[in-house]
Amino acid sequence: MKRAITAPPTLAPTALAELKAWLGISTTREDAELTGLIRAALELCEGFIGAMPLASGCEEILPAIGEWQALATRPVLTISGILAISADGTRSALGVADYEIDIAADGTGRVRIASPLAQTRVAVSFTAGMAEGWDTLPDAIQQGLVRWAAHQHRTRDNDKAMAGTPASVAALWRPWRRMRIA
């Protein structure tokens, strides 16, 4: 599976404002860096909880097979289409009758190619995310994002800063963590 973000989430001004308030910053000089830290926190959060926090447009490349395949990104909100990818990279849209889609109650998106294709890969376009915007994210997720970004900002010059998720952030995100038994 190869995933690409085709439409990153739009960060509400309140996200940056909350981080700046947490850090006690009132100037705009560091806004770009702080916004970058929030975006990095979103990626870390997705890795930790197993779900994309904010709705984003995504694309995953899958084998063109006739069996049901689950998308790796969760929770899937909509699946907008499937393109066949030829060996030279050319893409062509599949007809609605050429594939089936399913989105389970837990947000797992699944696709199946209904008729044989000459191509060996397909690109699945979809939207995934727990919330449409910052203001609709669960409070614990928001607070963890702000705390992680603040931690990274405060320790940016410290070579011996702790790597990984701070315990206070992990405690906020743990109830949302999706675990799988292998």
SULPESUL-V495430 format. One record per backbone hydrogen bond with DSSP energy under -0.5 kcal/mol. CO is the residue of the C=O (numbers start at 0). NH is the residue of the N-H. If there is no record, write none. Layout:
CO&NH  CO&NH
This chain:
1&60  3&5  3&58  6&56  8&10  9&11  11&14  11&15  12&16  13&17  14&18  15&19  16&20  17&21  18&22  19&23  19&24  27&30  29&33  30&34  31&35  32&36  33&37  34&38  35&39  36&40  37&41  38&42  39&43  40&44  41&45  42&46  43&47  44&48  45&49  48&177  51&129  52&130  55&127  56&5  56&6  57&125  58&3  59&61  59&123  60&1  61&121  62&64  64&112  68&110  73&51  74&128  77&79  77&126  80&124  81&93  82&122  83&85  83&91  84&119  84&120  85&88  89&85  91&83  94&97  95&98  97&113  97&114  99&111  101&109  103&106  106&75  106&108  107&103  108&70  109&101  110&68  111&99  111&113  119&63  120&84  121&61  121&123  122&82  122&124  123&59  124&79  124&80  125&57  126&76  126&77  127&55  130&54  132&135  133&136  137&141  138&142  139&143  140&144  141&145  142&146  143&147  144&148  145&149  146&150  147&151  148&152  149&153  150&154  152&155  154&157  156&158  157&160  165&168  165&169  166&170  167&171  168&172  169&173  172&175  172&176  173&176  176&178  179&181
